[in-house]
Amino acid sequence: CRGRIISSTITALKDNRTFIISPYFDDRESKATRVIGIVHHKDVKELYCWFCCQPDGQIYVSKADIDVHSDRFGFPYGAADIVCLEPENCDPTYVSVAQFAHGNIDQLPRFEIKNRKAEAFSADFTVCISTMFGNYNNVLQFIQSMEMYKILGVQKVVIYKNNCSHLMEKVLKFYVEEGTVEIVPWPINSYLKVSSQWHFMQDGTHIGYYGQITALNDCIYRNMQRSKFVILNDADEIILPLKHPDWKAMMSSLQEQNPGTGVFLFENHIFPKTISTPVFNISSWNAVPGVNILQHVHREPDRKEVYNPRKMIIDPRKVIQTSVHSVLHAYGNSVNVPMDVALVYHCRVPLQGNLPRESLIRDTTLWRYNTSLIRNVNKVLHQTVL
């Protein structure tokens, strides 16, 4: 079996309309290879998987079912599952993807098929942060989020990194060496014109929000056999339990109440970074760029006519395709978790910017963790930034 083996995260095929992220073995319905990719929703009509069967090197070609995810938000390119049935009597370790069913396999790039072997979980909770871009420099809030995730029970945070500031690089390096963070390089703008908006503006861009949806889907499959749960949220969001001390206690109670559920949705609540409280004004932190979440404990009230988006904790083995705020296809149910059980603490610019402080709801749930959070953040700052 020949052909060059590819190790980069994003690979353009010859048509420049198809981009391969990674193939995964998926035998939940039939013995198949599911390739996570990005395709032009109209131009890509046919793709084929070329499997090379060991030990005799026999080539088996399978026509792909190209499933472009329904949540494209109007952009011409979208996340796609390129699904190929595998040959009966062979467990291929590599696959090539091409526009044609005949030709010379030696000329084709080869991708390793991940998840081929079942393994024991190495994590209970893995957080997927879909795309870090725009020279990201919200260092203090990032460290606070990471330390909160660890207090709540995370073992791994996977970050799809496009770019960030020099200071942020130092912090990421610290977390990678510590073993908490795994960085997936995400140079999507080398291949496509990206938009920093989530919906299409007729401005010549190809894909929304730095290909966030593709990254989230890849992250689910990447952790399907490694993590009991996968959490899909952004770096400025924390799923805060209100009734339980941590995620483990919360999830075992939620699973007990909702047997057969694979997707738990938590309501997003904005804590505007423009409204602050003078407590926890830690002088050494003032030198660090970014928001100090401990000073933002007022949340915007719900608006009856506006839908609060949700973020998710999922059982990755039950999910087929995800969007940002819900899953598109899954085995088992999705459940909206009531707000008295947990909410998404989301500290950012306000959505209801004209509200006076009196109209906001004071919610100090975060302060329950203040002692260990301050201690842990200080430790990281002294080893990285200060």
C-alpha positions as a Markdown table, in Angstrom:
| # | Residue | x | y | z |
|---|---|---|---|---|
| 1 | Cys | 0.0 | 0.0 | 0.0 |
| 2 | Arg | 1.7 | 3.1 | -1.2 |
| 3 | Gly | 0.9 | 6.9 | -1.4 |
| 4 | Arg | 2.1 | 9.6 | 0.9 |
| 5 | Ile | 0.7 | 9.5 | 4.4 |
| 6 | Ile | -0.8 | 12.8 | 5.5 |
| 7 | Ser | -0.5 | 14.1 | 9.0 |
| 8 | Ser | -1.7 | 17.8 | 8.6 |
| 9 | Thr | -5.2 | 18.7 | 10.0 |
| 10 | Ile | -6.6 | 20.1 | 6.7 |
| 11 | Thr | -5.8 | 18.7 | 3.3 |
| 12 | Ala | -7.1 | 20.0 | 0.0 |
| 13 | Leu | -8.0 | 17.5 | -2.7 |
| 14 | Lys | -7.1 | 18.2 | -6.3 |
| 15 | Asp | -10.5 | 19.8 | -7.1 |
| 16 | Asn | -9.9 | 22.5 | -4.4 |
| 17 | Arg | -13.5 | 22.0 | -3.5 |
| 18 | Thr | -13.0 | 19.2 | -1.0 |
| 19 | Phe | -11.0 | 19.4 | 2.2 |
| 20 | Ile | -10.3 | 16.4 | 4.3 |
| 21 | Ile | -9.9 | 16.7 | 8.0 |
| 22 | Ser | -9.8 | 13.1 | 9.2 |
| 23 | Pro | -11.3 | 9.7 | 8.7 |
| 24 | Tyr | -12.8 | 7.7 | 11.6 |
| 25 | Phe | -14.0 | 4.1 | 11.8 |
| 26 | Asp | -17.7 | 4.1 | 12.6 |
| 27 | Asp | -19.5 | 0.7 | 12.9 |
| 28 | Arg | -22.6 | 1.9 | 14.8 |
| 29 | Glu | -24.8 | 1.1 | 11.8 |
| 30 | Ser | -22.6 | -0.6 | 9.3 |
| 31 | Lys | -18.9 | -1.2 | 8.9 |
| 32 | Ala | -18.0 | 2.2 | 7.5 |
| 33 | Thr | -15.3 | 4.9 | 7.4 |
| 34 | Arg | -16.7 | 8.3 | 8.1 |
| 35 | Val | -14.4 | 11.1 | 6.8 |
| 36 | Ile | -15.0 | 14.5 | 8.4 |
| 37 | Gly | -14.4 | 17.1 | 5.7 |
| 38 | Ile | -15.5 | 20.4 | 4.2 |
| 39 | Val | -17.0 | 20.6 | 0.7 |
| 40 | His | -18.6 | 23.0 | -1.6 |
| 41 | His | -22.3 | 22.2 | -1.2 |
| 42 | Lys | -23.1 | 22.3 | -4.9 |
| 43 | Asp | -19.9 | 21.6 | -6.8 |
| 44 | Val | -18.8 | 18.3 | -5.1 |
| 45 | Lys | -21.1 | 15.6 | -6.5 |
| 46 | Glu | -19.0 | 12.4 | -6.4 |
| 47 | Leu | -16.2 | 11.1 | -4.2 |
| 48 | Tyr | -14.7 | 7.7 | -3.7 |
| 49 | Cys | -12.8 | 6.0 | -0.9 |
| 50 | Trp | -9.9 | 3.9 | -1.9 |
| 51 | Phe | -9.1 | 1.3 | 0.7 |
| 52 | Cys | -5.9 | -0.7 | 0.5 |
| 53 | Cys | -6.3 | -4.1 | 2.1 |
| 54 | Gln | -3.3 | -5.7 | 3.8 |
| 55 | Pro | -1.4 | -8.0 | 3.6 |
| 56 | Asp | -1.9 | -8.5 | -0.2 |
| 57 | Gly | -2.3 | -4.8 | -1.0 |
| 58 | Gln | -5.5 | -5.3 | -2.9 |
| 59 | Ile | -7.4 | -2.0 | -3.7 |
| 60 | Tyr | -11.1 | -1.8 | -2.9 |
| 61 | Val | -13.0 | 1.3 | -4.1 |
| 62 | Ser | -16.2 | 2.4 | -2.5 |
| 63 | Lys | -18.5 | 5.2 | -3.6 |
| 64 | Ala | -19.0 | 7.8 | -0.9 |
| 65 | Asp | -22.2 | 9.1 | 0.5 |
| 66 | Ile | -21.6 | 12.8 | 0.8 |
| 67 | Asp | -23.7 | 14.3 | 3.6 |
| 68 | Val | -23.3 | 18.1 | 3.8 |
| 69 | His | -24.5 | 19.2 | 7.2 |
| 70 | Ser | -27.8 | 21.1 | 7.1 |
| 71 | Asp | -26.4 | 24.0 | 9.2 |
| 72 | Arg | -24.4 | 25.9 | 6.6 |
| 73 | Phe | -25.9 | 29.3 | 7.5 |
| 74 | Gly | -25.9 | 30.2 | 3.8 |
| 75 | Phe | -22.2 | 29.8 | 3.2 |
| 76 | Pro | -21.1 | 27.9 | 0.0 |
| 77 | Tyr | -18.9 | 25.5 | 2.0 |
| 78 | Gly | -20.0 | 23.4 | 4.8 |
| 79 | Ala | -19.0 | 20.6 | 7.1 |
| 80 | Ala | -19.6 | 17.2 | 5.5 |
| 81 | Asp | -19.5 | 13.6 | 6.3 |
| 82 | Ile | -18.0 | 11.5 | 3.5 |
| 83 | Val | -19.2 | 8.0 | 4.4 |
| 84 | Cys | -17.9 | 4.9 | 2.7 |
| 85 | Leu | -18.7 | 1.3 | 3.4 |
| 86 | Glu | -15.6 | -0.8 | 4.1 |
| 87 | Pro | -14.8 | -4.1 | 2.4 |
| 88 | Glu | -16.2 | -7.1 | 4.2 |
| 89 | Asn | -13.1 | -9.1 | 4.8 |
| 90 | Cys | -10.5 | -6.3 | 5.5 |
| 91 | Asp | -9.9 | -3.8 | 8.2 |
| 92 | Pro | -8.1 | -1.0 | 6.4 |
| 93 | Thr | -5.9 | 1.2 | 8.4 |
| 94 | Tyr | -5.6 | 3.9 | 5.7 |
| 95 | Val | -8.0 | 5.5 | 3.2 |
| 96 | Ser | -7.5 | 7.8 | 0.2 |
| 97 | Val | -10.3 | 10.0 | -1.0 |
| 98 | Ala | -10.6 | 10.9 | -4.7 |
| 99 | Gln | -13.1 | 12.2 | -7.3 |
| 100 | Phe | -12.7 | 9.1 | -9.5 |
| 101 | Ala | -13.0 | 5.4 | -9.1 |
| 102 | His | -10.1 | 4.4 | -11.4 |
| 103 | Gly | -6.5 | 5.5 | -11.5 |
| 104 | Asn | -3.2 | 5.2 | -9.7 |
| 105 | Ile | -3.5 | 5.0 | -5.9 |
| 106 | Asp | 0.2 | 5.8 | -5.5 |
| 107 | Gln | -0.6 | 9.4 | -6.5 |
| 108 | Leu | -3.3 | 9.8 | -3.8 |
| 109 | Pro | -2.7 | 11.1 | -0.3 |
| 110 | Arg | -3.4 | 8.5 | 2.4 |
| 111 | Phe | -5.1 | 9.2 | 5.7 |
| 112 | Glu | -5.0 | 7.0 | 8.8 |
| 113 | Ile | -8.4 | 5.8 | 9.9 |
| 114 | Lys | -8.8 | 6.7 | 13.5 |
| 115 | Asn | -10.9 | 4.9 | 16.2 |
| 116 | Arg | -10.1 | 1.5 | 14.6 |
| 117 | Lys | -9.3 | -0.1 | 17.9 |
| 118 | Ala | -11.5 | 0.3 | 21.0 |
| 119 | Glu | -9.6 | 1.7 | 23.9 |
| 120 | Ala | -10.4 | 2.4 | 27.6 |
| 121 | Phe | -11.5 | 5.9 | 28.4 |
| 122 | Ser | -8.6 | 8.2 | 29.4 |
| 123 | Ala | -11.0 | 11.0 | 30.4 |
| 124 | Asp | -14.4 | 11.5 | 32.0 |
| 125 | Phe | -14.8 | 15.0 | 30.6 |
| 126 | Thr | -13.2 | 16.6 | 27.5 |
| 127 | Val | -14.0 | 20.2 | 26.5 |
| 128 | Cys | -13.8 | 21.0 | 22.8 |
| 129 | Ile | -13.1 | 24.7 | 22.0 |
| 130 | Ser | -13.9 | 25.0 | 18.3 |
| 131 | Thr | -11.7 | 27.8 | 17.0 |
| 132 | Met | -9.2 | 30.2 | 18.5 |
| 133 | Phe | -8.6 | 33.0 | 16.0 |
| 134 | Gly | -8.3 | 36.8 | 15.6 |
| 135 | Asn | -5.0 | 37.0 | 17.5 |
| 136 | Tyr | -6.8 | 35.8 | 20.6 |
| 137 | Asn | -5.4 | 37.6 | 23.7 |
| 138 | Asn | -8.1 | 37.2 | 26.5 |
| 139 | Val | -5.4 | 35.6 | 28.7 |
| 140 | Leu | -6.9 | 36.1 | 32.1 |
| 141 | Gln | -10.3 | 34.8 | 31.3 |
| 142 | Phe | -8.9 | 31.9 | 29.4 |
| 143 | Ile | -6.8 | 30.8 | 32.4 |
| 144 | Gln | -9.8 | 31.3 | 34.7 |
| 145 | Ser | -12.0 | 29.1 | 32.4 |
| 146 | Met | -9.3 | 26.4 | 32.2 |
| 147 | Glu | -9.0 | 26.3 | 36.0 |
| 148 | Met | -12.8 | 26.3 | 36.4 |
| 149 | Tyr | -13.0 | 23.3 | 34.0 |
| 150 | Lys | -10.4 | 21.5 | 36.0 |
| 151 | Ile | -12.2 | 22.2 | 39.3 |
| 152 | Leu | -15.5 | 21.0 | 37.7 |
| 153 | Gly | -13.8 | 17.8 | 36.5 |
| 154 | Val | -12.2 | 18.1 | 33.1 |
| 155 | Gln | -9.2 | 16.0 | 32.1 |
| 156 | Lys | -8.6 | 17.3 | 28.6 |
| 157 | Val | -9.3 | 20.5 | 26.6 |
| 158 | Val | -9.0 | 20.3 | 22.9 |
| 159 | Ile | -8.4 | 23.6 | 21.1 |
| 160 | Tyr | -8.6 | 24.1 | 17.4 |
| 161 | Lys | -6.1 | 26.9 | 17.0 |
| 162 | Asn | -6.0 | 29.2 | 14.1 |
| 163 | Asn | -3.9 | 32.0 | 15.8 |
| 164 | Cys | -3.4 | 33.8 | 19.0 |
| 165 | Ser | -1.2 | 36.4 | 20.7 |
| 166 | His | 2.4 | 35.7 | 21.7 |
| 167 | Leu | 1.4 | 35.8 | 25.4 |
| 168 | Met | -1.4 | 33.3 | 24.8 |
| 169 | Glu | 1.1 | 31.0 | 23.1 |
| 170 | Lys | 3.1 | 30.9 | 26.4 |
| 171 | Val | -0.1 | 30.0 | 28.3 |
| 172 | Leu | -1.1 | 27.3 | 25.8 |
| 173 | Lys | 2.5 | 25.8 | 26.0 |
| 174 | Phe | 2.1 | 25.6 | 29.8 |
| 175 | Tyr | -1.2 | 23.7 | 29.6 |
| 176 | Val | 0.1 | 21.4 | 26.8 |
| 177 | Glu | 3.1 | 20.5 | 29.0 |
| 178 | Glu | 0.9 | 20.0 | 32.0 |
| 179 | Gly | -1.1 | 17.5 | 29.9 |
| 180 | Thr | -4.5 | 19.4 | 30.0 |
| 181 | Val | -4.5 | 20.9 | 26.6 |
| 182 | Glu | -4.3 | 19.3 | 23.2 |
| 183 | Ile | -3.8 | 21.7 | 20.3 |
| 184 | Val | -5.1 | 20.9 | 16.9 |
| 185 | Pro | -3.6 | 23.2 | 14.3 |
| 186 | Trp | -6.4 | 24.8 | 12.3 |
| 187 | Pro | -5.0 | 26.9 | 9.3 |
| 188 | Ile | -8.3 | 27.0 | 7.6 |
| 189 | Asn | -7.7 | 30.5 | 6.1 |
| 190 | Ser | -4.9 | 29.1 | 4.0 |
| 191 | Tyr | -7.5 | 27.2 | 2.1 |
| 192 | Leu | -10.8 | 29.1 | 2.2 |
| 193 | Lys | -11.9 | 32.7 | 2.7 |
| 194 | Val | -13.3 | 32.6 | 6.3 |
| 195 | Ser | -15.9 | 34.9 | 7.9 |
| 196 | Ser | -15.7 | 35.9 | 11.5 |
| 197 | Gln | -19.6 | 36.0 | 11.3 |
| 198 | Trp | -21.7 | 32.8 | 11.7 |
| 199 | His | -24.1 | 33.8 | 8.9 |
| 200 | Phe | -23.4 | 34.5 | 5.2 |
| 201 | Met | -23.2 | 38.1 | 4.1 |
| 202 | Gln | -22.8 | 37.8 | 0.3 |
| 203 | Asp | -19.3 | 39.1 | 0.7 |
| 204 | Gly | -17.3 | 36.5 | -1.1 |
| 205 | Thr | -16.4 | 34.4 | 2.0 |
| 206 | His | -16.6 | 30.7 | 1.8 |
| 207 | Ile | -17.3 | 29.4 | 5.3 |
| 208 | Gly | -18.5 | 30.8 | 8.6 |
| 209 | Tyr | -16.8 | 31.3 | 11.8 |
| 210 | Tyr | -13.4 | 29.8 | 10.9 |
| 211 | Gly | -15.0 | 26.4 | 10.1 |
| 212 | Gln | -16.2 | 26.1 | 13.7 |
| 213 | Ile | -18.9 | 23.4 | 12.9 |
| 214 | Thr | -16.3 | 21.1 | 11.2 |
| 215 | Ala | -13.9 | 21.5 | 14.1 |
| 216 | Leu | -16.7 | 20.5 | 16.6 |
| 217 | Asn | -17.6 | 17.4 | 14.6 |
| 218 | Asp | -14.0 | 16.4 | 14.3 |
| 219 | Cys | -13.6 | 16.9 | 18.1 |
| 220 | Ile | -16.5 | 14.6 | 18.9 |
| 221 | Tyr | -15.1 | 11.7 | 16.7 |
| 222 | Arg | -11.5 | 12.4 | 17.9 |
| 223 | Asn | -12.7 | 11.8 | 21.5 |
| 224 | Met | -15.4 | 9.2 | 20.8 |
| 225 | Gln | -13.3 | 6.4 | 22.4 |
| 226 | Arg | -11.2 | 8.5 | 24.7 |
| 227 | Ser | -13.8 | 10.4 | 26.8 |
| 228 | Lys | -17.0 | 9.5 | 28.6 |
| 229 | Phe | -18.4 | 12.9 | 27.9 |
| 230 | Val | -17.6 | 15.7 | 25.6 |
| 231 | Ile | -18.5 | 19.4 | 26.3 |
| 232 | Leu | -19.0 | 21.7 | 23.4 |
| 233 | Asn | -18.5 | 25.4 | 24.5 |
| 234 | Asp | -16.3 | 28.4 | 23.9 |
| 235 | Ala | -13.4 | 29.6 | 26.0 |
| 236 | Asp | -15.6 | 32.4 | 27.5 |
| 237 | Glu | -18.3 | 30.0 | 28.6 |
| 238 | Ile | -18.5 | 27.7 | 31.7 |
| 239 | Ile | -21.3 | 25.2 | 32.4 |
| 240 | Leu | -21.9 | 26.0 | 36.0 |
| 241 | Pro | -23.8 | 23.4 | 38.1 |
| 242 | Leu | -26.1 | 25.0 | 40.7 |
| 243 | Lys | -27.2 | 21.9 | 42.6 |
| 244 | His | -24.0 | 19.8 | 42.4 |
| 245 | Pro | -20.4 | 20.5 | 43.3 |
| 246 | Asp | -19.1 | 19.3 | 40.0 |
| 247 | Trp | -19.9 | 17.9 | 36.6 |
| 248 | Lys | -19.5 | 14.3 | 37.6 |
| 249 | Ala | -22.1 | 14.5 | 40.3 |
| 250 | Met | -24.4 | 16.6 | 38.0 |
| 251 | Met | -24.1 | 14.2 | 35.1 |
| 252 | Ser | -24.7 | 11.0 | 37.1 |
| 253 | Ser | -27.9 | 12.6 | 38.5 |
| 254 | Leu | -29.0 | 13.8 | 35.0 |
| 255 | Gln | -28.3 | 10.4 | 33.5 |
| 256 | Glu | -30.3 | 8.7 | 36.2 |
| 257 | Gln | -33.3 | 10.9 | 35.6 |
| 258 | Asn | -33.0 | 10.7 | 31.8 |
| 259 | Pro | -32.1 | 7.2 | 30.8 |
| 260 | Gly | -31.1 | 6.8 | 27.1 |
| 261 | Thr | -30.2 | 10.4 | 26.7 |
| 262 | Gly | -27.0 | 11.3 | 24.9 |
| 263 | Val | -27.3 | 15.1 | 24.6 |
| 264 | Phe | -27.7 | 17.5 | 27.5 |
| 265 | Leu | -28.4 | 21.1 | 26.6 |
| 266 | Phe | -27.6 | 24.0 | 28.9 |
| 267 | Glu | -29.0 | 27.5 | 28.6 |
| 268 | Asn | -26.6 | 30.3 | 27.8 |
| 269 | His | -26.7 | 33.4 | 30.0 |
| 270 | Ile | -24.9 | 36.6 | 29.4 |
| 271 | Phe | -22.9 | 38.1 | 32.2 |
| 272 | Pro | -21.9 | 41.4 | 30.6 |
| 273 | Lys | -18.2 | 42.3 | 31.0 |
| 274 | Thr | -19.3 | 46.0 | 31.1 |
| 275 | Ile | -20.9 | 45.6 | 34.5 |
| 276 | Ser | -18.4 | 44.9 | 37.2 |
| 277 | Thr | -18.2 | 44.4 | 41.0 |
| 278 | Pro | -15.2 | 45.8 | 42.9 |
| 279 | Val | -14.7 | 42.5 | 44.9 |
| 280 | Phe | -11.8 | 40.2 | 43.9 |
| 281 | Asn | -9.8 | 43.1 | 42.5 |
| 282 | Ile | -6.5 | 41.3 | 42.6 |
| 283 | Ser | -3.8 | 43.8 | 41.8 |
| 284 | Ser | -1.4 | 41.4 | 40.2 |
| 285 | Trp | -4.1 | 40.3 | 37.8 |
| 286 | Asn | -4.5 | 43.9 | 36.5 |
| 287 | Ala | -1.3 | 43.4 | 34.6 |
| 288 | Val | -2.7 | 40.5 | 32.6 |
| 289 | Pro | -4.8 | 41.2 | 29.5 |
| 290 | Gly | -8.3 | 39.9 | 29.6 |
| 291 | Val | -11.5 | 39.8 | 31.7 |
| 292 | Asn | -11.6 | 38.9 | 35.4 |
| 293 | Ile | -14.8 | 36.8 | 35.5 |
| 294 | Leu | -15.0 | 37.0 | 39.4 |
| 295 | Gln | -15.9 | 40.7 | 39.0 |
| 296 | His | -18.8 | 39.9 | 36.6 |
| 297 | Val | -21.7 | 38.4 | 38.6 |
| 298 | His | -24.7 | 40.2 | 37.0 |
| 299 | Arg | -26.6 | 38.4 | 34.3 |
| 300 | Glu | -29.0 | 39.8 | 31.7 |
| 301 | Pro | -32.6 | 38.8 | 32.3 |
| 302 | Asp | -34.4 | 36.5 | 29.9 |
| 303 | Arg | -36.3 | 38.1 | 27.1 |
| 304 | Lys | -39.6 | 36.4 | 26.3 |
| 305 | Glu | -39.3 | 36.8 | 22.6 |
| 306 | Val | -35.6 | 35.8 | 22.3 |
| 307 | Tyr | -34.4 | 32.2 | 22.2 |
| 308 | Asn | -31.4 | 31.5 | 24.5 |
| 309 | Pro | -29.0 | 29.4 | 22.6 |
| 310 | Arg | -27.6 | 26.3 | 24.5 |
| 311 | Lys | -24.3 | 24.6 | 24.9 |
| 312 | Met | -23.9 | 20.9 | 25.3 |
| 313 | Ile | -22.5 | 18.0 | 27.3 |
| 314 | Ile | -22.8 | 14.9 | 25.1 |
| 315 | Asp | -22.1 | 11.2 | 25.1 |
| 316 | Pro | -19.9 | 11.2 | 21.9 |
| 317 | Arg | -20.8 | 7.6 | 21.0 |
| 318 | Lys | -24.5 | 8.6 | 20.7 |
| 319 | Val | -23.8 | 11.6 | 18.3 |
| 320 | Ile | -23.6 | 11.4 | 14.5 |
| 321 | Gln | -23.6 | 15.1 | 13.5 |
| 322 | Thr | -23.5 | 18.2 | 15.6 |
| 323 | Ser | -24.2 | 21.9 | 15.1 |
| 324 | Val | -23.1 | 24.6 | 17.6 |
| 325 | His | -26.2 | 24.8 | 19.8 |
| 326 | Ser | -27.8 | 21.4 | 19.2 |
| 327 | Val | -27.0 | 18.1 | 17.6 |
| 328 | Leu | -28.3 | 17.4 | 14.0 |
| 329 | His | -28.3 | 13.6 | 14.2 |
| 330 | Ala | -28.0 | 11.4 | 17.2 |
| 331 | Tyr | -29.0 | 8.0 | 18.7 |
| 332 | Gly | -31.1 | 8.6 | 21.8 |
| 333 | Asn | -32.7 | 11.8 | 23.2 |
| 334 | Ser | -31.7 | 15.3 | 23.8 |
| 335 | Val | -32.7 | 16.9 | 27.0 |
| 336 | Asn | -32.9 | 20.6 | 28.0 |
| 337 | Val | -31.4 | 20.9 | 31.5 |
| 338 | Pro | -33.5 | 23.2 | 33.7 |
| 339 | Met | -31.8 | 26.4 | 34.8 |
| 340 | Asp | -32.0 | 25.6 | 38.5 |
| 341 | Val | -29.7 | 22.6 | 37.8 |
| 342 | Ala | -27.1 | 24.4 | 35.7 |
| 343 | Leu | -26.5 | 27.3 | 33.3 |
| 344 | Val | -23.9 | 28.5 | 30.9 |
| 345 | Tyr | -22.0 | 31.3 | 32.5 |
| 346 | His | -21.0 | 33.4 | 29.5 |
| 347 | Cys | -19.0 | 36.6 | 30.2 |
| 348 | Arg | -18.8 | 38.8 | 27.1 |
| 349 | Val | -20.0 | 42.1 | 25.6 |
| 350 | Pro | -23.7 | 42.6 | 26.6 |
| 351 | Leu | -26.6 | 41.7 | 24.3 |
| 352 | Gln | -28.9 | 44.1 | 26.2 |
| 353 | Gly | -26.4 | 46.9 | 26.5 |
| 354 | Asn | -29.0 | 49.6 | 27.4 |
| 355 | Leu | -30.1 | 47.9 | 30.6 |
| 356 | Pro | -29.1 | 49.6 | 33.9 |
| 357 | Arg | -27.4 | 47.6 | 36.6 |
| 358 | Glu | -30.7 | 47.5 | 38.6 |
| 359 | Ser | -32.3 | 45.5 | 35.8 |
| 360 | Leu | -29.6 | 42.8 | 35.8 |
| 361 | Ile | -29.8 | 39.7 | 38.1 |
| 362 | Arg | -27.1 | 39.3 | 40.6 |
| 363 | Asp | -25.9 | 35.7 | 40.4 |
| 364 | Thr | -22.8 | 34.8 | 42.5 |
| 365 | Thr | -22.7 | 31.1 | 41.8 |
| 366 | Leu | -19.2 | 31.4 | 40.5 |
| 367 | Trp | -18.0 | 32.7 | 43.9 |
| 368 | Arg | -18.6 | 29.3 | 45.5 |
| 369 | Tyr | -15.3 | 28.3 | 43.8 |
| 370 | Asn | -13.4 | 31.5 | 44.5 |
| 371 | Thr | -10.8 | 30.2 | 47.0 |
| 372 | Ser | -9.5 | 27.4 | 44.8 |
| 373 | Leu | -10.0 | 29.3 | 41.6 |
| 374 | Ile | -7.9 | 32.3 | 42.8 |
| 375 | Arg | -5.2 | 29.9 | 44.2 |
| 376 | Asn | -5.0 | 27.9 | 40.9 |
| 377 | Val | -5.0 | 31.0 | 38.6 |
| 378 | Asn | -2.2 | 32.6 | 40.6 |
| 379 | Lys | -0.2 | 29.4 | 40.3 |
| 380 | Val | -0.5 | 29.4 | 36.5 |
| 381 | Leu | 0.1 | 33.2 | 36.2 |
| 382 | His | 3.3 | 32.9 | 38.2 |
| 383 | Gln | 4.5 | 30.1 | 35.9 |
| 384 | Thr | 3.6 | 31.8 | 32.7 |
| 385 | Val | 2.8 | 35.5 | 32.5 |
| 386 | Leu | 3.9 | 37.2 | 35.7 |
